[in-house]
Amino acid sequence: MPKRLPRRLFTRLSRLTVVPLVLAATLSGCGSGAQDASPSGTSSDPSAGGGATTLTVFAAASLTGTFTELGKTFEAANPGTTVRFNFGSSATLAQQIVQGAPADVFAAASPATMKTVTDASLAAAPTTFARNTLQIAVPADNPAKVDDLADLANPKIKVALCAAQVPCGAAAVKALDAAGLKVTPVTLEQDVKATLTKVELGEVDAALVYRTDVIASGGKVKGIDFPEAGKAINDYPVATLTKAPAPDLARKFVDLVLSPRGRDVLTKAGFDAP
């Protein structure tokens, strides 16, 4: 018959066994919590009990200044919340969303690019919140003496346009068609900011960009109005995304864009009301 351990020694051994088991259970709990975090880095919605504080907004490049300002307003009104923006070509952003990129809000520079997302059932019904008009952008001193849209058809004038598949490019095609002009650009850019940069750097004599981008340049370029721009006005829709990691924050941000504060910021930047 085996000898029984002394009671005092048995108690000490039992305690030593329990401590590692408790520690292991604690570490196991921490590990499962880490796995619950979104792999994209976008936090879950606070209303779901996760305490998440990140909102991800995909927005057209022409909204860079206005949405950055509205993002700061949103963060101030929602302490602890961080707004992350992905600015770029609306067409590119739409494809990223369709391919699974995690985002909460999409603001596009045309209904056509928003339709890519809504057709995939990835966005709620969009609301038009602004309109934008093309201008001819030229260097501040306008060395090529560009006066109107017809000048862009002159082969001696170096012109930059947005690619036709992006909203600023589609608008340029409409305007040029309305004027009955054929323009051969020296470069086609993937978004309006890149197109404007060509003018700012003096690499081209003129470009067709949005009026808001001319204003945002701070005097680096000069904007020239032309009548055919009225036939190529772009509507800007915004929508929350159906797979938004933070749906409550998404709705709040869209509400801010549509609010008097949002309207004031957009108007000062040169956008028209819808």
SVG drawing of the C-alpha trace seen along z (x, -y; Angstrom):
<svg xmlns="http://www.w3.org/2000/svg" viewBox="-32 -86 39 88">
<polyline fill="none" stroke="black" stroke-width="0.4" points="0.0,0.0 1.6,-3.4 2.5,-5.9 0.2,-8.9 1.9,-12.3 2.0,-14.5 -1.0,-16.8 1.1,-20.0 3.2,-18.8 0.0,-17.8 -1.5,-21.3 1.7,-23.0 1.8,-20.8 -1.9,-21.5 -1.3,-25.2 1.7,-25.0 -0.5,-23.1 -3.4,-25.5 -1.3,-28.7 0.0,-27.6 -3.6,-26.5 -5.0,-29.9 -2.2,-31.7 -2.7,-29.5 -6.4,-30.3 -5.7,-34.0 -3.3,-34.0 -5.7,-31.9 -8.4,-34.6 -6.1,-37.3 -5.3,-35.4 -8.9,-35.0 -9.6,-38.7 -6.8,-39.6 -8.3,-37.4 -11.5,-39.3 -9.9,-42.5 -10.5,-43.3 -7.6,-42.1 -7.9,-45.3 -7.1,-47.5 -10.6,-49.0 -12.2,-48.8 -15.6,-47.3 -18.5,-49.5 -18.8,-50.9 -22.5,-49.9 -21.5,-46.3 -19.7,-46.5 -16.2,-46.4 -15.3,-50.0 -13.9,-50.6 -13.1,-54.1 -12.0,-54.1 -14.0,-55.2 -12.7,-54.5 -13.9,-56.7 -13.2,-56.2 -13.6,-59.5 -12.9,-61.0 -9.5,-62.9 -11.4,-66.2 -12.8,-65.9 -9.4,-65.8 -9.5,-69.3 -13.2,-69.4 -13.4,-65.8 -10.1,-66.3 -11.7,-69.3 -14.9,-67.5 -12.9,-64.6 -11.4,-66.9 -14.9,-68.2 -16.2,-64.6 -13.3,-63.6 -13.9,-66.7 -17.6,-65.8 -16.8,-62.1 -13.9,-62.0 -11.6,-59.0 -12.7,-58.4 -10.2,-58.4 -11.2,-59.1 -9.1,-57.4 -9.4,-58.5 -8.5,-56.8 -8.6,-59.5 -8.2,-58.6 -9.9,-58.0 -13.6,-57.2 -13.4,-54.4 -10.4,-52.8 -12.0,-53.2 -15.2,-51.6 -13.2,-48.6 -11.4,-48.3 -14.7,-48.1 -16.1,-45.5 -12.9,-43.5 -13.4,-43.5 -11.5,-46.5 -12.9,-47.3 -14.6,-50.7 -17.5,-52.4 -18.4,-55.3 -17.9,-55.9 -18.2,-59.4 -17.8,-59.4 -17.3,-62.1 -20.0,-60.6 -23.2,-58.5 -21.6,-56.0 -18.8,-55.1 -21.2,-54.8 -23.3,-52.5 -20.5,-50.0 -20.8,-49.6 -24.6,-49.7 -25.0,-47.2 -22.9,-44.8 -25.3,-45.4 -22.4,-46.9 -23.9,-50.3 -27.1,-51.8 -29.1,-54.1 -26.7,-57.0 -27.5,-60.7 -26.2,-63.5 -24.5,-66.1 -22.6,-68.3 -22.0,-69.2 -18.7,-70.2 -17.9,-72.0 -14.9,-71.8 -12.5,-74.7 -9.5,-75.1 -6.4,-75.2 -3.4,-77.0 -0.2,-78.2 -0.6,-81.4 1.2,-83.4 -0.5,-81.4 2.5,-81.4 0.7,-79.7 -2.1,-82.4 -4.9,-79.9 -8.3,-81.8 -11.0,-79.2 -11.7,-75.6 -11.0,-75.8 -7.4,-76.7 -6.9,-73.1 -7.3,-71.7 -4.2,-73.6 -1.5,-70.9 1.1,-73.4 -0.7,-73.5 0.3,-70.7 -2.8,-69.4 -3.3,-67.1 -6.7,-65.3 -8.0,-62.7 -8.4,-59.2 -11.8,-58.7 -12.8,-56.0 -12.5,-58.3 -15.2,-61.0 -13.1,-64.1 -12.1,-62.4 -15.7,-61.4 -16.7,-65.0 -14.0,-66.3 -15.1,-64.0 -18.7,-65.4 -17.5,-69.0 -15.3,-68.5 -18.0,-66.6 -20.4,-69.4 -18.0,-71.9 -17.3,-69.6 -13.5,-69.6 -10.9,-67.0 -8.1,-67.3 -5.0,-65.1 -3.5,-65.2 0.1,-64.6 -0.8,-62.7 -3.9,-61.0 -3.9,-60.9 -5.8,-58.6 -7.3,-61.3 -7.9,-65.0 -5.1,-65.8 -2.5,-64.2 -3.8,-66.1 -3.6,-69.4 -0.1,-68.7 1.0,-68.6 -0.1,-72.2 1.5,-73.3 4.8,-71.8 4.7,-73.5 4.8,-70.2 1.7,-71.1 0.1,-74.4 -3.4,-73.5 -5.7,-70.9 -9.3,-70.2 -10.0,-69.9 -12.7,-70.8 -13.2,-74.3 -12.7,-73.2 -9.2,-71.9 -8.2,-75.2 -9.4,-77.0 -7.5,-74.4 -4.3,-75.1 -4.0,-78.4 -3.0,-80.5 -0.6,-78.1 -2.8,-77.9 -5.5,-80.1 -8.9,-78.8 -10.7,-79.7 -14.5,-79.2 -16.0,-77.9 -19.7,-77.5 -19.6,-73.8 -18.7,-73.0 -22.4,-73.4 -23.1,-70.3 -20.7,-68.2 -21.5,-68.9 -20.7,-66.0 -23.0,-65.0 -21.3,-63.7 -23.1,-60.9 -22.3,-59.5 -23.4,-56.3 -22.7,-54.1 -21.4,-50.6 -23.4,-47.5 -20.4,-45.7 -19.2,-48.7 -17.1,-47.7 -18.5,-50.7 -22.1,-51.3 -23.2,-53.8 -20.1,-56.0 -20.7,-55.7 -24.2,-57.0 -23.0,-59.9 -20.4,-60.9 -22.8,-60.9 -25.2,-63.0 -22.3,-65.5 -21.6,-65.7 -25.3,-66.5 -25.6,-68.9 -25.4,-72.8 -21.8,-72.4 -20.9,-70.1 -22.7,-72.4 -20.7,-75.4 -17.4,-73.6 -18.2,-72.3 -19.5,-75.7 -16.4,-77.5 -14.4,-75.1 -16.3,-75.9 -18.8,-73.0 -22.4,-73.8 -25.4,-72.5 -27.2,-69.6"/>
</svg>
